[in-house]
Amino acid sequence: MYKIIDKEFLSENVARLVIEAPYIAKSRKAGNFIILRIDKHGERIPLTIADANIEKGTITVIVQRVGVSSHKLCAMRIGDTLLDVVGPLGKETHIANVGTVLCAGGGVGVAPLFPIVQAMKLAGNRVITVIAARTKDLVILEDEMRTYSDELIIMTDDGSLGKKGLVTQGMEEVILREKVNEAVVIGPAIMMKYAALTTKKYDIPTVASLNTIMVDGTGMCGACRVSVGGKTEFVCVNGPEFDAHKVNFDEMMFRLNAYKTKEAEGYSDYLKSLESTTPALV
């Protein structure tokens, strides 16, 4: 059993959970993920390992409430235990001292970006990080990113924090003023598509993490297949990171919608079940 040691909400629908998992904490690398199950009736949930503490034997995951399982996970309390936590899984990020690395994250994609920013900085790179969200209340891990970045640029759609604009605008601001040797982009598929187009224009090698499309996490279900350079790849076993300039993001976005209807129906049924078990107020 894997105990939840700490929990906090970073925004209204995004929670950070610290989980007791000493063996995973000891061997995880940037880019790795886990699969967890809440209980014997729960589905398998792939989540990137956002951080780890070897001394305390803990790993940190960041969860966005979207469907039934993520709502149940975010509702768990400190001291509760998870049935299964398996990992570390996936290929680790290639970390090397390349010079200046531009790291860009959008929304909850900032969570899997953090361990990469951390590792890139510790490898001796100059790290410039751009994080983006719709509004200031949705910006996460600002302090953590600032700690491991030589410069942190925050972009919000409404200008309520940092600069007003899109993540690509923040990226291009950096690219136009100094040489960037490598870029890493993580976030919604549409954001990664345009971030990759931005860096391709300037011939900057770029890696994208496609973890949002994973379901089973072991290569058996085939749900996470994507086209990279015209070849079919499975994100969970061949990735989750790929050459962003070769990813067919349009195909990925189309396939991300495959379960939307079922997810909505499942969540609606879940809410109805909660209503039926909640005592009426007298």
N, C-alpha and C positions, 0 to 999 in steps of 0.2 A: 504494500500500500504506500502511496506517495502523498505525504502530507503537505497541505498548503501552509507555508510558514508566514507569508505576508500577502496582503492584497490592498490595492488602492485603485481608484478610478482616475485615469489621466484626463479623461473628458467624459461627457455624458454617457457615451456608449463604448468606451475603450477602457479596459481594465488591465492592470499589470499584476500578474500572479507569480509569487516566488514559491517554487516547489522543491521539496526535499528529494534529491536524486543524485547522490554522491558519485556513482559510477559514470553517469552521463556528464556531470559537471567536470569530472577529471579529464575526459577524453574529447569533449566537444571542440570544434573549431568554427571560425567565422563561416557562415553560410549553411551550417548544419541545421537540421530540424528534428523534431520529435513527432511521434504520434501518440495521442492519449485517448483514453476512454474514461468517462466519468463513472459509469457503472456497467453492469453486465447487459443492460438494455441500450447502452449508449453507442453511437456510431464512432468510427475512428476519425479523429480530428488532427490533421497535420498543422503544426505550428512551428515557426522559426524560433530557435533559441536566441533570444535577444541579449542574454548575458548569463554569466555563470560565476559562482564563487566556490573555488576548490576547497578552501579552508572550511567553509560552512556546509559544503556538500549540497549546494542548491543551484537550480537553474531558474531563469526568469523567462516567462513568455508574456506576450501582450496580445490580448484578445479583443476583437471588435464584435459587439452584439449585432448579429445579423439574422440568424435562424434559430431553430429550437435548441440545438446543442450548444451554440455559443451563448445563448441566454442562460441556459442551465449552468454552464461553466462560470459565467460572470456572477451568478447568484450564490455560488459556493462561498463558504466563510473560512476564515483562518482557523486551522485545526481540522477541517474536513480533509478527507483523503480521496485520491483518485484511484480507480481500479488498476489501470495500466498506464505506464509511460515508457515508450520504446524509443531508443535512440542512442547516440546521435546518428541520423540518417542523411542521405544526400552527399554530394561531393562538396568538399570545403572550398571556400573562395581561394583563388590563387593570389597570395600575398607576396609582394616583392617591392623592393625599393626602386621605384621607377622615376621618381622626381615629384611632380605635382599631380595629385589625384583629385578630380572633381567628383564629389559624391552628391547625388540628388535623390531626394525622397519626397513622395507625395502622400498625404493622408496617413493611414496606418502603415503604409510602406516604409515610414521612417523607422519603425521598430526593427525589421530585419536589416535595415541599412546600418543601424548603430554598431553592431559587432564588427562590421566591415570597416567603418570609419575608425573604430578603436584599433583594429589590427593594422590598418594602413598607417596610422600615426605611429604606432609602436615599432613598425618596420622602418621608420625614419623618413617617411614621405612628408611633403608639404600637403596638407589636406584642407581643401576648401569645400565646405558643405552647404548645400542649398536645400532647405526643407520648405514645404508648401502645404497649405490647407485653405479651406474656403474662408474660415474666419479664425480669430485668435483663440477662441475656446476649443478649437479642434487641433491646435498645434501641440504635439507631444514631444517629449524628450529634449526640450530646448537646452536645459542645463547640461545634460549628459553629452549632447552633441558639441556644445561649446567647449567642454573640458578636453575633448580629443580633436578639435578642429583648430587649424591656424586661423581660420576665418569662418564665421557662420553667417549665412544670409537667409533671412526668413521672408517668404513671400505669402501674402494672403490675397484672396480674390477681392475682398472688400477693403483692403488696406488697414484693417484694424490692428495689425501687428506687423512690424517690419515694413517691407515695401509692397505696394499694391501691384498685383500682376501674377502671372503664371510662373511655374518653376522654370520653364524654358527661357523666360526673360532673365531670371537670375543667373542661369547657366551661361547664357550668351554674354552677359555683362562681364563675367569672369574670363571667358574665352577670348573676348576682344581686347582685354587689357594685358594678358599674360599667357605664356605657353602652358598648355595642359597636356600632360603625357598620357593620361588614362582617365576614363570616366566610369562610374558605376551608377546605374539608375534603378530605383525600385519604387513601385507604386501601382496605381490602377493601370490597366493595359493601355488605355488611351494616352495617359501621361507618359508611359514608357515609349510608346510609338513616336510621339513628337519630340521627346528628349533624345531619342536615338537619331531622328532626322536632323536635329540640331547639331549633334556631334559629328554625324556623317558629313555634313556640309563642310566641316573643318578638318575632316580626316583624323578624328581622335578615336583611338580604339576604345570601345565601350562594351561593358558587360551589363546585362539586365537579368534580374532574378524573377522567374515566372512562377513563384510559389503559390500565387492566388488560384491557379487552376488545378492544383492537386486535390485528390479525393482520397484514394486508398493509401497512397504513399509508398507502395512496395513494387509497383510496376505490373500488378496483376489485373487491375480493372481497365487500364487503357484510357481512362477519362482525361488524363493530363497530357495526351499526345499533342505535340505542336510541330509545326514545320520550321526547320532551321536550315537555311541554305538549300531548300528544296528537299531536305531529308526529314523523315519523321523521327522525332525524338520524344522520349518520355521524361517529363520534368523531374519526377521523383527519383529516378535512378540514374539518368544521364545528366541531371542538373542538380539544383534548380537554376544554375546560372549559365547563360549562353551569350554568344556574340550578338549584341543587340542589333547590329546592322544586318544580320541574316535572319532574324525572327520575323515570321509572317504574323504581325500583330492583328491584322484585320481578321484572319482566320481564328486567331486566339480569342478575340472579342466576340466573334460569332458563337464559338463553342462555349464561352463562359455563360451564355444565356440558356444553355441546354436544360438546366435544372431550376431555372427561376420560378416557373409555374408551380412545380412540385414543392419547392422551398416555401413559397408563399402559402400554399394550401396547408402544408405541415405546420407552419407557424400559426396560422389561423386556428387550426384544430387544437394546437397547444394552448393558445389563449383561452379558447372555449373550455378546455379541461380545467384550467386554473379557476375560471369563473364558477364552474360547477362544484368545485371543492372548497371555495371560499365561503365561509358562513355569512349569511345575510346580516346586515346591521339592523338592530332593533331600535 
